Amino acid sequence: MKKDLRPDSAKIKTEASNNYVGFANLPNQLYRKAVKDGFEFTLMVVGESGLGKSTLTNSLFLTDIYGAEYPGPSQRIKKTSKVEQTRIAVKESGVQLNLSIVDTPGFGDEVNNDKCWDPIIEFIESQFELFLNGESRVERPCKIQDTRVHCCLYFIAPTGHGLKPLDIEFMRRLHDKVNIIPLIAKADTLTPDECHEFKREILREIELHKINIYKFPDGVDDEEARANKKIRERIPFAVIGSNHVLQLNDRRVRARQYPWGICEIENEEHCDFKVLRDMLIRTNMQDLVDLTAMVHYENFRADKLSKLMSGNAKSTTSPLHQLDVERREHKNKMKRMEAEMEQVFELKVKEKISRLNDSEIELQRRHEQQKKKLEAEFAEIDLKRREFEKEKADFEYSIREFQDKIQTSDKKKKKNASLF
């Protein structure tokens, strides 16, 4: 029998490795997969024009989602029936976020704002419907793109006198469809005391009308619970946005410059912007996504399926029939694509033939032009040749005539000499 001569530390390491199964590595596997796939988040911003929605969005993600070319409130066509969506991919420390910003230009700017929230509700429900259709397909993708609205930042005008009827009605209509976070826009127009009283009045009216705004989770530990309690005390968030970076002592800060000083947007003594950003992005973004999926979307899905079961909507078909329908749709789609490709090919061929014909006509024109030019040059050369031959003949004639005169003169001289 062989004796184990290995040191005790090696024996302990081998024994420990034999007892290690590996499921403790599951969080690392999930992390690597999540980083590889990236994350999706859809943020909706709603409020009257001129409350700084675009500026605050740029400040939240430190990027120019709405650049200098984006028209301001006075240049935009104000339509309550229009919902605009902007998609952008932002990357931070190797983690990619596929961000969608949903804007509602012109909301609340009309004389009659009755049902101005309908296009917004239709958009939110259309994204739920799109996700539900993706889940219900027989041949569905491994990962369905999540375009559901995960959070709605509602901008309240800094009047200092509580909520407007439009604010109350909007939040009542949407509080069971999306996570609403109320914000006091342009908080630098209020004094600290006015801002504090305004917050109390807003919370009182929200509670009075039984509006469910987003409630922060308690947290997994005492530290997170204390942080969320501190955040809850600052709701609704009084925010300020700025696209300008100013030099303050030895620091570069995002701020607004005033004749009386500088208002830093990331200074918690000046506004709640930093608290909002930390809550929205650093601590509760995944909770907003989960709450949307498990509460708002499930409510929509349950309501939709209950209507299907009760006969208020079209009854569900068998999977085989649905598969056959999808195959026919795919076949028709392929035929349409083939027809479109043939049309494109024919169009390209016609364009090519047209260009060749144009080139041939151009070459023929140049040939005729060159031919006429050569003929003109030949005619000019022939004319000069004839003129030269005529001048030559005249010159030769004058030479002969001159020679004849000389000979005649010589003969006369000889004759006169013989007489004497």
C-alpha positions as CSV (number, residue, x, y, z in Angstrom):
1,M,0.0,0.0,0.0
2,K,1.4,3.4,-1.1
3,K,1.7,6.1,1.5
4,D,0.4,9.6,0.6
5,L,3.5,11.8,0.9
6,R,1.7,15.1,-0.2
7,P,1.8,18.0,2.3
8,D,-1.3,18.6,4.4
9,S,-2.2,21.8,2.5
10,A,-2.4,19.9,-0.8
11,K,-4.6,17.3,0.8
12,I,-7.0,19.9,2.1
13,K,-7.2,21.7,-1.3
14,T,-7.9,18.4,-3.1
15,E,-10.6,17.5,-0.6
16,A,-12.2,21.0,-0.9
17,S,-12.1,20.8,-4.7
18,N,-13.8,17.4,-4.6
19,N,-16.6,18.9,-2.5
20,Y,-17.2,21.9,-4.9
21,V,-20.0,21.2,-7.3
22,G,-20.1,24.5,-9.1
23,F,-23.6,25.9,-8.8
24,A,-22.2,28.8,-6.8
25,N,-20.9,30.0,-10.2
26,L,-24.4,30.5,-11.5
27,P,-24.5,34.3,-10.8
28,N,-21.3,34.6,-12.8
29,Q,-22.9,32.7,-15.7
30,L,-26.0,34.9,-15.6
31,Y,-23.8,38.0,-15.4
32,R,-21.8,37.0,-18.5
33,K,-25.0,36.2,-20.5
34,A,-26.7,39.4,-19.4
35,V,-23.6,41.5,-20.4
36,K,-23.4,39.7,-23.8
37,D,-27.1,40.2,-24.6
38,G,-27.4,43.7,-23.3
39,F,-30.3,45.3,-21.5
40,E,-33.5,47.0,-22.8
41,F,-35.2,49.9,-21.1
42,T,-38.0,52.2,-22.4
43,L,-38.5,55.5,-20.7
44,M,-41.5,57.8,-21.4
45,V,-41.4,61.5,-20.7
46,V,-44.7,63.4,-20.5
47,G,-45.4,67.0,-19.8
48,E,-46.3,70.3,-21.2
49,S,-43.9,71.9,-23.7
50,G,-41.1,74.0,-22.3
51,L,-40.7,72.1,-19.0
52,G,-37.2,70.8,-19.9
53,K,-38.0,67.1,-20.8
54,S,-35.3,66.9,-23.5
55,T,-32.7,68.6,-21.4
56,L,-33.3,66.4,-18.4
57,T,-33.2,63.2,-20.6
58,N,-29.8,64.3,-21.9
59,S,-28.6,65.0,-18.4
60,L,-29.8,61.6,-17.1
61,F,-27.8,59.6,-19.5
62,L,-24.9,62.1,-20.1
63,T,-25.5,61.9,-23.8
64,D,-27.0,64.1,-26.5
65,I,-30.1,62.0,-27.2
66,Y,-31.7,65.3,-28.3
67,G,-28.9,67.2,-30.0
68,A,-28.7,70.9,-31.1
69,E,-30.6,70.1,-34.3
70,Y,-33.6,68.9,-32.3
71,P,-36.3,71.7,-32.6
72,G,-37.3,73.5,-29.5
73,P,-40.9,73.8,-28.2
74,S,-41.7,76.9,-30.2
75,Q,-40.5,75.3,-33.5
76,R,-42.3,72.0,-33.1
77,I,-45.8,71.3,-34.6
78,K,-47.9,70.7,-31.5
79,K,-50.0,67.6,-32.0
80,T,-51.4,65.7,-29.1
81,S,-52.0,62.7,-31.4
82,K,-48.3,62.2,-32.0
83,V,-46.0,60.0,-30.0
84,E,-42.3,60.1,-30.9
85,Q,-39.8,57.3,-30.1
86,T,-36.0,57.6,-30.2
87,R,-33.8,54.6,-29.9
88,I,-30.1,54.8,-28.9
89,A,-27.5,52.3,-27.6
90,V,-25.4,53.5,-24.8
91,K,-22.4,51.6,-23.3
92,E,-20.8,52.0,-19.9
93,S,-17.9,49.8,-18.6
94,G,-18.7,47.1,-21.2
95,V,-22.4,47.0,-20.4
96,Q,-24.7,48.0,-23.3
97,L,-28.2,49.5,-22.7
98,N,-30.6,49.6,-25.6
99,L,-32.5,52.7,-24.6
100,S,-35.8,53.9,-26.0
101,I,-37.1,57.4,-25.2
102,V,-40.8,58.0,-25.9
103,D,-41.7,61.7,-26.1
104,T,-45.1,63.3,-26.4
105,P,-44.6,66.8,-27.9
106,G,-47.5,69.1,-27.6
107,F,-49.1,67.2,-24.7
108,G,-51.4,69.6,-22.8
109,D,-50.8,72.5,-25.0
110,E,-54.2,72.7,-26.8
111,V,-57.1,74.8,-25.7
112,N,-59.2,71.6,-25.3
113,N,-57.1,68.9,-23.7
114,D,-59.9,66.4,-23.4
115,K,-58.6,62.9,-24.1
116,C,-55.1,64.1,-24.9
117,W,-53.9,61.0,-23.0
118,D,-55.6,58.6,-25.4
119,P,-52.6,58.4,-27.9
120,I,-50.3,57.7,-25.0
121,I,-52.5,54.9,-23.6
122,E,-52.8,53.5,-27.2
123,F,-49.0,53.5,-27.5
124,I,-48.5,51.7,-24.2
125,E,-51.1,49.1,-24.9
126,S,-49.8,48.6,-28.4
127,Q,-46.4,47.6,-27.0
128,F,-48.1,45.2,-24.6
129,E,-50.1,43.8,-27.6
130,L,-46.9,43.4,-29.6
131,F,-45.2,41.5,-26.8
132,L,-48.2,39.3,-26.2
133,N,-48.4,38.4,-29.9
134,G,-44.7,37.5,-29.8
135,E,-45.3,35.2,-26.9
136,S,-48.4,33.6,-28.5
137,R,-46.8,32.7,-31.8
138,V,-46.2,29.0,-32.4
139,E,-42.8,29.7,-33.9
140,R,-41.5,32.4,-31.6
141,P,-38.0,33.7,-31.3
142,C,-35.8,32.7,-28.3
143,K,-35.7,36.3,-27.1
144,I,-38.6,38.7,-27.7
145,Q,-37.6,42.3,-28.0
146,D,-39.0,44.1,-25.0
147,T,-40.5,47.5,-26.2
148,R,-42.9,47.8,-23.3
149,V,-42.8,51.2,-21.5
150,H,-41.0,50.5,-18.2
151,C,-41.2,54.0,-16.6
152,C,-43.1,57.3,-17.2
153,L,-41.6,60.5,-15.9
154,Y,-44.4,63.0,-15.6
155,F,-43.3,66.6,-15.5
156,I,-45.4,68.9,-13.3
157,A,-45.3,72.7,-14.0
158,P,-43.7,74.6,-11.0
159,T,-46.9,76.6,-10.2
160,G,-46.6,76.1,-6.5
161,H,-50.3,75.7,-6.2
162,G,-50.8,71.9,-6.5
163,L,-51.8,69.7,-9.4
164,K,-53.8,70.8,-12.3
165,P,-56.9,68.8,-13.3
166,L,-55.0,67.6,-16.4
167,D,-52.2,66.2,-14.1
168,I,-54.7,64.4,-11.9
169,E,-56.7,62.9,-14.8
170,F,-53.6,61.8,-16.7
171,M,-52.1,60.0,-13.8
172,R,-55.5,58.4,-12.9
173,R,-55.8,57.1,-16.5
174,L,-52.3,55.6,-16.6
175,H,-51.3,54.6,-13.1
176,D,-52.4,51.0,-13.7
177,K,-50.6,50.7,-17.0
178,V,-47.1,52.1,-16.4
179,N,-44.8,53.0,-13.5
180,I,-45.4,56.8,-13.0
181,I,-42.7,58.9,-11.3
182,P,-43.9,62.5,-10.8
183,L,-41.3,65.3,-11.2
184,I,-41.5,69.0,-10.4
185,A,-39.9,70.6,-13.5
186,K,-37.6,73.6,-13.4
187,A,-37.4,73.5,-9.6
188,D,-35.0,76.5,-9.7
189,T,-38.0,78.8,-10.1
190,L,-39.2,77.9,-6.5
191,T,-37.7,78.8,-3.2
192,P,-36.8,75.9,-0.8
193,D,-39.9,76.6,1.3
194,E,-42.2,76.9,-1.7
195,C,-40.8,73.6,-3.1
196,H,-41.3,71.8,0.2
197,E,-44.9,73.0,0.4
198,F,-45.5,72.2,-3.2
199,K,-44.3,68.6,-2.7
200,R,-46.7,68.2,0.3
201,E,-49.6,69.5,-1.7
202,I,-48.9,67.2,-4.6
203,L,-48.6,64.1,-2.4
204,R,-51.8,65.1,-0.6
205,E,-53.7,65.3,-3.9
206,I,-52.2,62.1,-5.2
207,E,-53.4,60.3,-2.1
208,L,-56.8,62.0,-2.2
209,H,-57.4,60.8,-5.8
210,K,-56.0,57.3,-5.0
211,I,-53.3,57.5,-7.7
212,N,-50.7,54.8,-7.5
213,I,-47.3,56.2,-8.3
214,Y,-44.2,54.0,-8.4
215,K,-43.3,52.7,-4.9
216,F,-39.7,51.9,-4.2
217,P,-38.9,48.4,-2.9
218,D,-37.8,48.1,0.7
219,G,-34.4,46.7,-0.2
220,V,-32.5,43.5,0.4
221,D,-30.6,44.9,3.4
222,D,-30.8,47.6,6.0
223,E,-28.5,50.0,4.1
224,E,-30.6,49.8,0.9
225,A,-33.8,50.1,2.9
226,R,-32.5,53.3,4.5
227,A,-31.5,54.6,1.1
228,N,-34.9,53.9,-0.4
229,K,-36.6,55.5,2.7
230,K,-34.5,58.6,2.1
231,I,-35.5,58.6,-1.6
232,R,-39.2,58.2,-0.8
233,E,-39.1,61.3,1.4
234,R,-38.0,63.4,-1.6
235,I,-41.0,62.4,-3.8
236,P,-42.0,64.1,-6.1
237,F,-38.5,64.9,-7.2
238,A,-37.7,68.6,-7.8
239,V,-35.4,68.5,-10.8
240,I,-33.3,70.8,-12.9
241,G,-31.6,69.9,-16.3
242,S,-28.7,71.4,-18.1
243,N,-26.7,70.6,-21.2
244,H,-23.9,73.0,-20.2
245,V,-20.7,72.1,-18.4
246,L,-19.2,74.9,-16.3
247,Q,-15.8,75.2,-14.5
248,L,-16.4,75.6,-10.8
249,N,-13.1,76.0,-8.9
250,D,-11.2,72.8,-9.8
251,R,-14.3,70.9,-10.9
252,R,-16.3,70.7,-14.1
253,V,-20.0,70.4,-13.3
254,R,-23.3,70.4,-15.2
255,A,-25.0,73.5,-14.0
256,R,-27.1,76.5,-14.9
257,Q,-25.6,80.0,-14.8
258,Y,-27.6,82.9,-13.3
259,P,-26.7,86.5,-12.6
260,W,-26.7,85.6,-8.8
261,G,-24.7,82.4,-9.1
262,I,-24.6,78.8,-10.3
263,C,-27.2,76.1,-9.8
264,E,-25.5,72.6,-9.9
265,I,-27.9,69.9,-11.1
266,E,-26.0,67.1,-9.3
267,N,-25.9,69.0,-6.0
268,E,-28.5,67.5,-3.6
269,E,-28.8,70.8,-1.8
270,H,-29.9,72.5,-5.1
271,C,-32.3,69.9,-6.5
272,D,-33.2,66.2,-6.5
273,F,-31.7,65.3,-9.9
274,K,-28.9,63.1,-8.5
275,V,-31.4,61.3,-6.3
276,L,-33.7,60.7,-9.3
277,R,-30.8,59.4,-11.4
278,D,-29.5,57.1,-8.7
279,M,-33.0,55.7,-8.1
280,L,-33.9,55.4,-11.8
281,I,-30.7,54.0,-13.2
282,R,-28.3,52.8,-10.5
283,T,-30.7,51.0,-8.0
284,N,-34.2,50.5,-9.4
285,M,-34.0,50.1,-13.2
286,Q,-34.3,46.3,-13.0
287,D,-37.2,46.7,-10.5
288,L,-39.0,48.9,-12.9
289,V,-38.6,46.3,-15.7
290,D,-39.7,43.5,-13.4
291,L,-42.7,45.5,-12.1
292,T,-43.8,46.2,-15.7
293,A,-43.5,42.6,-16.7
294,M,-45.1,41.1,-13.5
295,V,-47.8,43.6,-12.8
296,H,-48.8,46.0,-15.6
297,Y,-48.2,43.5,-18.5
298,E,-49.8,40.6,-16.6
299,N,-52.9,42.7,-15.9
300,F,-53.1,43.6,-19.6
301,R,-52.5,39.9,-20.5
302,A,-55.1,38.6,-18.0
303,D,-57.7,41.1,-19.2
304,K,-57.0,40.2,-22.9
305,L,-57.2,36.5,-22.2
306,S,-60.4,36.8,-20.1
307,K,-62.0,38.7,-23.0
308,L,-61.0,35.9,-25.3
309,M,-62.4,33.3,-23.0
310,S,-65.7,35.1,-22.5
311,G,-66.2,35.6,-26.2
312,N,-65.8,39.4,-26.2
313,A,-62.9,38.9,-28.7
314,K,-62.0,36.4,-31.3
315,S,-61.7,32.9,-29.9
316,T,-58.3,31.3,-29.8
317,T,-57.5,28.9,-32.6
318,S,-55.7,25.6,-32.4
319,P,-51.9,25.6,-32.5
320,L,-51.9,23.6,-35.8
321,H,-54.3,26.0,-37.4
322,Q,-52.2,29.0,-36.1
323,L,-49.0,27.2,-37.5
324,D,-50.7,26.8,-40.8
325,V,-51.8,30.5,-40.8
326,E,-48.2,31.5,-40.0
327,R,-46.8,29.3,-42.8
328,R,-49.2,30.8,-45.3
329,E,-48.3,34.3,-44.1
330,H,-44.6,33.4,-44.4
331,K,-45.2,32.0,-47.9
332,N,-47.1,35.1,-49.0
333,K,-44.4,37.3,-47.5
334,M,-41.7,35.4,-49.5
335,K,-43.8,35.8,-52.6
336,R,-44.1,39.5,-52.0
337,M,-40.4,39.8,-51.4
338,E,-39.7,37.8,-54.6
339,A,-42.0,40.1,-56.5
340,E,-40.4,43.2,-55.0
341,M,-37.0,41.8,-55.9
342,E,-38.1,41.1,-59.5
343,Q,-39.4,44.7,-59.7
344,V,-36.2,46.1,-58.3
345,F,-34.2,43.9,-60.8
346,E,-36.3,45.0,-63.7
347,L,-36.0,48.6,-62.6
348,K,-32.2,48.2,-62.3
349,V,-32.0,46.6,-65.8
350,K,-34.1,49.4,-67.3
351,E,-31.9,52.0,-65.6
352,K,-28.8,50.3,-66.9
353,I,-30.2,50.1,-70.5
354,S,-31.3,53.7,-70.2
355,R,-27.7,54.7,-69.1
356,L,-26.2,52.6,-72.0
357,N,-28.6,54.2,-74.5
358,D,-27.7,57.6,-73.2
359,S,-24.0,56.7,-73.4
360,E,-24.5,55.5,-77.0
361,I,-26.3,58.7,-78.0
362,E,-23.5,60.7,-76.4
363,L,-20.8,58.8,-78.2
364,Q,-22.7,59.1,-81.5
365,R,-23.0,62.9,-80.9
366,R,-19.3,63.1,-80.1
367,H,-18.5,61.0,-83.2
368,E,-20.6,63.3,-85.5
369,Q,-19.1,66.4,-83.9
370,Q,-15.5,65.0,-84.4
371,K,-16.3,64.0,-87.9
372,K,-17.6,67.5,-88.8
373,K,-14.5,69.0,-87.1
374,L,-12.2,66.7,-89.2
375,E,-14.2,67.5,-92.4
376,A,-13.8,71.2,-91.7
377,E,-10.1,70.8,-91.1
378,F,-9.7,68.8,-94.3
379,A,-11.6,71.4,-96.3
380,E,-9.4,74.2,-94.8
381,I,-6.3,72.2,-95.6
382,D,-7.5,71.6,-99.2
383,L,-8.3,75.3,-99.6
384,K,-4.8,76.2,-98.4
385,R,-3.3,73.6,-100.7
386,R,-5.1,75.1,-103.7
387,E,-4.1,78.6,-102.7
388,F,-0.5,77.4,-102.3
389,E,-0.5,75.7,-105.7
390,K,-1.9,78.9,-107.3
391,E,0.7,81.0,-105.6
392,K,3.4,78.5,-106.8
393,A,2.1,78.6,-110.4
394,D,2.0,82.4,-110.4
395,F,5.5,82.5,-108.9
396,E,6.8,80.0,-111.6
397,Y,5.1,82.0,-114.3
398,S,6.7,85.2,-113.1
399,I,10.1,83.5,-113.0
400,R,9.8,82.3,-116.6
401,E,8.6,85.7,-117.7
402,F,11.5,87.3,-116.0
403,Q,13.9,84.8,-117.6
404,D,12.4,85.5,-121.0
405,K,12.9,89.2,-120.6
406,I,16.5,88.6,-119.6
407,Q,17.2,86.4,-122.7
408,T,15.5,88.9,-125.0
409,S,17.6,91.7,-123.6
410,D,20.8,89.7,-124.0
411,K,20.0,89.0,-127.7
412,K,19.4,92.7,-128.4
413,K,22.8,93.5,-126.8
414,K,24.6,90.9,-129.0
415,K,22.9,92.1,-132.1
416,N,23.9,95.7,-131.5
417,A,27.4,94.6,-130.8
418,S,27.7,92.8,-134.2
419,L,26.7,95.9,-136.1
420,F,29.6,97.9,-134.8
